[in-house]
Amino acid sequence: MTSVKFGEKSSPTSAAHGRLTNNDLRAAEARKRSNEQQTALTVALVGDTNSYTLQLSKALNALPALNCIFYGPKKRLSGPTKGSVRFKGFKDFRATWTERLYPLQILRQALRDKPAAIHIDYTITEFSSQYLNMLYFPVMVLLLKALRFRVVLTIHDVLSKRILEELFGTRSLRARTIHFGLLCYFQLLSISDTLLVHLNVLRDTLMKEFLIKPNRISLVPFGVAELGPSDVLPYWKDRLGSRQIVLALGVVAPRKGIEYLIEGFSKVAPSHPNSIFVLAGPRDTRRPNYLDTIVRMAKSSLSRDQFLYAGYLDEPVANSLIAMSRVVALSYLYACATTSMLYWIMAHRKPVVASAISTLREELEGYDPMMFVEPRNSAEIATALDRALTDDDLLARAAHFIDLKASNHAWDRIAPSVVTAYMSTSSHFLKADSRDMASRSSV
């Protein structure tokens, strides 16, 4: 008697031979996936293919009874780094939108899929490097809400009055005009069910400066990815050997204060001949001359064997360089776009010398104060780097703190908090499903 597995009707060929064919197995697996998707809660994550959306997508799909689909761009976006950086590995990637037509394209895809919630990753250049194209973004949110979709926005950064004054000067009419425009902009976005932010300082700014109601804001920390051990590539091993690397990583932009970092490192470099300052990252296309200025400054103030500009690095190459580094410098001038870089470094459990700005102070609360420096203060940077290059015990304590922080912010702990934010926006059945997922994930 022929036995048929999976309770499926066998084909004549499989019945004759008493076993399932490869086609039978594939069909059974397809039916299994289809049944799982029908019973799972479906959430649409929307945004560019960046490290945050990729990590969040993986973390949500790792939760039981949740299916996260990703609405991504049809082609690479233009902009400072968007043309060269594109993350892959989304479980269910759907090429959905383009820079100019994204509101209608995302709306059309959502009507097809009918997800229980639409989670949009928001930055001022998320869907286009052209600011005017982002004027359509609130319209998309309004249309999604009009069609009774549940909308959650992650807001990574806010241009506060203080940041605008840093950019345009105190009492600047331009700064005031932009701030008023942002006030109106965020008021429109507040029609969303929930605004997710990573830090208390961002939540306070939204409430105090942009008049967002507290019940519209949920605080969910940034997650830390689990990285396997990074192999030291032969290229770096041959070029850098056992050097003590002080690393600055990411887009080479004025907001990072790299000129003060170079000035600080130049003060201690003669005392640490085995050290080297490595700058890695692409040119900022909005301020393209800044990179040239920085490289000239470094070459004029540092010896040839104590400075290296590595250019743009693919993620595996960058991970290898981070793994080799002794310390990573975050010399930001003001609190804008600091989180993702810090958490990338945390994933490697590497100590940092960090500017004492509000976002990094909150992220690193309890960190050794000797590893903080005031922005634009090259003397303090020099002192902190000298300690990092000299004091092994200090560096070990700093690395231990980063390790604990990274473990507490692992994505498997953060993802249920994101689900809780979906719960707060939704009907009874979504709350029940989400609560079940969160409880099972915690276990």
C-alpha positions in Angstrom: 0.0 0.0 0.0 1.4 3.4 -1.0 1.7 6.0 1.8 1.3 9.7 1.0 3.0 12.2 3.2 1.6 15.6 4.3 -2.0 14.4 3.8 -1.7 15.5 0.2 -3.0 13.7 -2.9 -0.1 12.1 -4.7 0.7 12.4 -8.3 0.6 9.1 -10.4 4.4 9.2 -10.5 4.8 9.5 -6.8 2.1 7.0 -6.0 3.7 4.5 -8.3 7.1 4.8 -6.6 5.7 5.2 -3.0 7.4 8.6 -2.4 6.9 12.3 -3.1 8.6 13.9 -6.0 10.4 17.2 -5.7 7.4 18.9 -7.3 5.2 17.5 -4.5 7.6 18.8 -1.9 7.7 22.2 -3.4 4.0 22.4 -3.7 3.5 21.3 -0.1 6.0 23.9 1.1 4.3 26.6 -0.9 0.9 25.7 0.6 2.5 25.7 4.1 3.9 29.2 3.6 0.5 30.4 2.2 -1.3 29.1 5.2 1.2 30.7 7.6 0.8 34.1 5.9 -3.0 33.8 6.0 -2.9 33.2 9.8 -0.1 35.7 10.6 -0.6 39.4 11.3 0.7 41.2 8.2 2.5 44.5 8.6 3.9 46.6 5.7 7.2 48.3 6.5 7.9 51.2 4.1 11.1 53.1 3.4 14.5 53.1 1.7 16.7 50.1 1.8 18.8 51.2 4.7 20.3 49.4 7.7 17.4 50.3 10.0 14.7 49.0 7.8 16.6 45.8 7.0 17.3 45.1 10.7 13.7 46.0 11.8 12.3 43.8 9.0 14.3 40.8 10.1 13.5 41.4 13.7 9.7 41.6 13.0 9.7 38.5 10.8 11.5 36.6 13.6 8.5 37.1 15.8 5.9 34.3 15.8 2.6 34.9 13.9 3.9 38.1 12.3 4.6 38.6 8.6 6.5 41.8 7.6 6.5 42.8 4.0 8.7 45.6 2.8 7.7 48.3 0.3 11.1 49.5 -1.1 12.3 51.6 -4.0 12.2 50.3 -7.6 15.7 51.6 -8.2 18.5 53.3 -6.3 17.8 56.8 -5.1 20.0 59.8 -5.8 21.6 61.6 -2.9 24.7 61.8 -0.7 25.1 58.1 -0.2 21.9 56.6 -1.6 23.4 56.0 -5.0 26.1 53.7 -3.6 24.5 52.2 -0.5 21.8 49.6 -0.9 21.1 46.9 1.7 19.8 43.5 0.7 18.3 40.6 2.6 14.6 41.6 3.1 12.5 38.5 3.4 9.5 39.8 1.4 10.8 42.7 -0.7 8.3 44.4 -3.0 9.7 47.0 -5.4 7.0 49.6 -5.0 7.9 53.3 -5.4 9.9 55.9 -7.2 11.0 59.3 -6.0 8.2 61.4 -7.5 5.3 59.1 -7.5 5.8 57.3 -4.2 2.6 58.5 -2.4 0.3 57.0 -5.1 2.5 53.9 -5.6 2.6 53.0 -1.9 -1.1 53.7 -1.6 -1.9 51.3 -4.5 0.3 48.6 -3.0 -1.3 48.9 0.4 -4.8 48.6 -1.2 -3.6 45.3 -2.8 -2.1 43.8 0.3 -4.4 45.3 3.0 -1.8 45.1 5.8 -3.0 45.4 9.4 -0.6 48.3 9.9 1.7 50.4 7.7 5.0 51.3 9.4 6.8 54.1 7.6 10.5 54.9 8.2 10.7 58.7 8.0 13.6 61.0 7.4 13.6 64.2 5.5 15.3 62.4 2.6 13.8 59.0 3.0 11.9 58.9 -0.3 13.9 61.5 -2.2 17.0 63.6 -1.9 15.0 66.5 -3.3 13.3 68.3 -0.4 10.3 69.4 -2.5 9.4 65.8 -3.2 9.0 65.3 0.5 6.2 67.8 0.6 3.9 65.1 -0.8 4.7 62.9 2.2 2.0 64.3 4.6 -0.5 63.9 1.7 0.3 60.2 1.6 -0.2 59.9 5.3 -3.6 61.7 5.1 -4.7 59.4 2.2 -3.7 56.3 4.1 -5.7 57.5 7.1 -8.7 58.4 5.0 -8.7 54.8 3.7 -8.7 53.6 7.4 -5.2 52.2 7.4 -3.3 52.2 10.7 -0.2 54.3 10.2 3.0 54.3 12.4 5.9 56.6 11.6 9.5 56.1 12.9 11.1 59.6 13.3 14.8 59.3 13.8 15.8 63.0 14.0 14.2 66.4 14.5 15.6 69.7 13.4 15.1 71.6 16.7 15.5 75.3 17.2 19.0 74.7 18.6 20.1 72.7 15.5 18.7 75.2 13.1 20.6 78.0 14.9 23.7 75.9 14.6 23.2 75.7 10.9 22.0 79.2 10.1 23.0 81.3 13.2 21.2 82.6 16.2 18.3 84.9 15.5 18.3 83.8 11.9 15.2 84.6 10.0 15.8 81.6 7.8 16.0 79.3 10.9 12.8 80.7 12.3 11.0 80.3 8.9 12.2 76.7 8.6 11.1 75.9 12.2 7.6 77.3 11.5 7.4 75.2 8.4 8.4 72.1 10.3 5.8 72.9 12.9 3.1 72.8 10.3 4.7 69.7 8.7 4.7 67.7 11.9 1.2 68.8 12.8 0.1 67.1 9.6 2.1 64.0 10.3 0.6 63.8 13.8 -2.6 62.4 12.2 -0.7 59.1 12.2 -1.7 56.7 14.9 1.7 56.6 16.5 5.0 58.4 16.1 7.9 56.2 17.2 11.1 58.0 18.5 14.2 56.4 19.9 15.1 59.0 22.6 13.4 61.1 25.3 15.1 64.2 24.0 13.4 63.7 20.6 10.0 63.1 22.3 10.4 66.2 24.4 11.3 68.3 21.3 8.2 67.0 19.4 6.0 67.9 22.4 7.5 71.3 23.3 8.6 72.7 20.0 6.2 71.1 17.6 3.2 70.7 19.9 2.6 67.0 19.3 0.3 65.4 21.9 2.1 63.0 24.2 -0.4 60.2 23.5 0.7 60.2 19.8 4.3 59.4 20.7 5.8 56.1 21.6 9.4 55.6 22.8 11.1 52.6 21.3 14.9 52.4 21.4 17.1 51.7 18.3 18.0 48.0 18.1 21.4 46.5 17.9 22.1 43.9 15.3 23.7 40.6 16.1 26.9 40.4 14.1 29.1 37.3 13.7 32.8 37.6 14.1 34.3 39.9 11.4 37.3 38.5 9.7 40.3 40.8 9.4 40.7 41.1 5.6 44.2 40.5 4.3 44.1 44.0 2.8 43.8 45.7 6.1 46.1 43.3 7.9 48.9 44.0 5.3 48.3 47.7 5.3 47.6 48.4 9.0 49.1 45.4 10.8 49.0 45.9 14.6 48.5 49.6 14.5 46.3 51.4 17.0 43.5 52.6 14.8 41.4 55.7 15.7 38.5 55.4 13.3 36.0 58.0 12.0 33.3 56.4 9.9 30.4 57.5 7.7 29.6 60.3 5.3 32.2 63.0 5.5 30.0 65.9 6.4 30.6 69.2 8.3 28.2 68.2 11.1 30.7 65.5 12.2 33.3 68.0 13.2 36.2 66.0 11.7 38.5 69.0 11.6 38.4 69.2 15.4 39.1 65.4 15.6 42.1 65.8 13.3 43.4 68.7 15.4 43.0 66.7 18.6 44.7 63.6 17.2 47.6 65.7 15.9 48.3 66.8 19.4 48.9 63.2 20.7 50.1 61.5 17.5 53.8 62.1 18.3 53.4 60.4 21.6 51.8 57.4 20.0 53.8 56.6 16.9 52.1 53.2 16.5 48.7 55.0 16.1 46.9 56.0 12.9 43.8 58.0 12.2 41.6 56.3 9.6 38.8 58.2 7.9 36.3 56.1 6.0 33.2 57.2 4.2 31.9 58.8 1.0 31.8 62.5 0.1 28.8 64.6 1.2 27.3 65.7 -2.1 25.7 68.7 -0.5 29.1 69.9 0.8 31.5 68.2 -1.6 34.5 70.4 -0.9 34.5 69.5 2.8 36.1 66.2 2.2 38.9 67.8 0.2 39.5 70.3 3.0 39.6 67.6 5.6 42.1 65.4 3.7 44.4 68.4 3.0 44.2 69.3 6.7 45.1 65.8 7.8 48.0 65.4 5.4 49.5 68.8 6.5 49.2 68.1 10.2 49.9 64.4 10.4 52.8 62.3 9.1 52.1 60.1 6.1 52.0 56.9 8.1 49.6 58.2 10.7 46.7 59.1 8.3 44.6 57.1 5.9 41.5 58.1 3.9 39.9 54.8 3.0 37.0 56.2 1.0 33.6 54.5 0.8 33.6 50.9 2.1 31.1 48.1 1.5 29.6 46.8 4.7 31.8 43.7 5.1 35.0 45.7 4.5 33.8 48.4 7.0 33.0 45.7 9.6 36.5 44.3 9.2 38.0 47.8 9.8 35.8 48.4 12.8 36.8 45.1 14.3 40.5 46.1 14.0 40.0 49.6 15.5 41.0 50.5 19.0 38.5 53.2 19.4 35.9 55.0 17.2 35.5 58.8 17.4 32.0 60.4 17.2 32.9 64.1 17.2 29.5 65.4 16.2 28.9 69.1 16.5 25.1 68.9 17.2 22.5 66.3 17.9 21.4 65.2 14.5 21.7 61.8 12.7 23.9 60.2 15.4 21.9 57.1 16.4 22.5 54.6 13.5 26.3 55.1 13.5 26.5 54.6 17.3 24.5 51.4 17.2 26.5 50.0 14.3 29.6 50.5 16.5 27.8 49.0 19.5 27.1 45.9 17.4 30.9 45.4 17.4 31.2 46.2 21.1 33.8 48.9 20.4 34.4 51.8 22.8 33.8 55.3 21.5 35.0 58.8 22.2 31.8 60.8 21.9 30.7 64.4 21.8 28.7 65.4 24.9 25.6 66.3 22.9 22.1 65.5 24.1 21.4 62.5 21.9 24.8 60.7 22.7 24.5 61.7 26.4 21.2 59.9 26.6 22.2 56.9 24.5 25.4 56.5 26.6 23.9 57.3 30.0 26.3 55.9 32.6 29.3 55.8 30.2 32.7 56.8 31.6 32.8 60.6 31.6 36.4 60.6 30.5 35.2 59.3 27.1 33.0 62.3 26.5 34.3 65.5 24.9 32.7 68.9 24.3 31.9 69.6 20.7 34.6 71.7 18.9 37.0 71.2 21.7 40.2 69.8 20.2 42.0 69.9 23.5 39.4 67.6 25.2 39.5 65.3 22.2 43.2 65.1 22.5 43.0 64.2 26.2 40.3 61.5 25.6 42.2 60.0 22.6 45.5 59.9 24.7 43.7 58.0 27.4 42.1 55.6 24.9 45.5 54.9 23.3 47.2 54.5 26.7 44.9 53.2 29.4 43.9 49.5 28.6 41.8 49.3 31.8 39.8 52.4 30.8 39.2 51.0 27.4 38.2 47.6 28.8 35.6 49.3 31.1 34.3 51.3 28.2 34.0 48.2 26.0 32.2 46.3 28.8 29.6 49.1 29.1 29.0 49.1 25.3 28.6 45.3 25.5 26.0 45.5 28.2 24.2 48.3 26.3 24.2 46.3 23.1 22.8 43.2 24.8 20.0 45.2 26.4 19.1 46.7 23.1 19.3 43.6 21.0 16.6 43.5 18.3 14.9 40.4 19.8 14.2 42.7 22.9 13.2 45.8 20.9 10.9 44.2 18.3 8.1 43.3 20.8 8.1 47.0 21.8 7.5 47.9 18.2 4.6 45.4 18.2 3.3 47.1 21.3 3.2 50.4 19.3 1.1 48.6 16.7 -1.2 47.5 19.5 -1.8 51.0 20.7 -3.1 52.0 17.3 -5.3 49.1 16.5 -8.6 47.3 17.1 -9.2 44.5 19.5 -8.2 41.6 17.3 -4.8 43.3 16.5 -4.2 44.0 20.1 -4.8 40.4 21.0 -2.6 39.0 18.3 0.2 41.4 19.1 0.0 40.8 22.8 0.3 37.1 22.1 3.3 37.7 19.9 5.0 39.9 22.4 4.5 37.5 25.2 5.8 34.5 23.2 8.8 36.5 22.0 9.7 37.5 25.6 9.6 33.9 26.6 
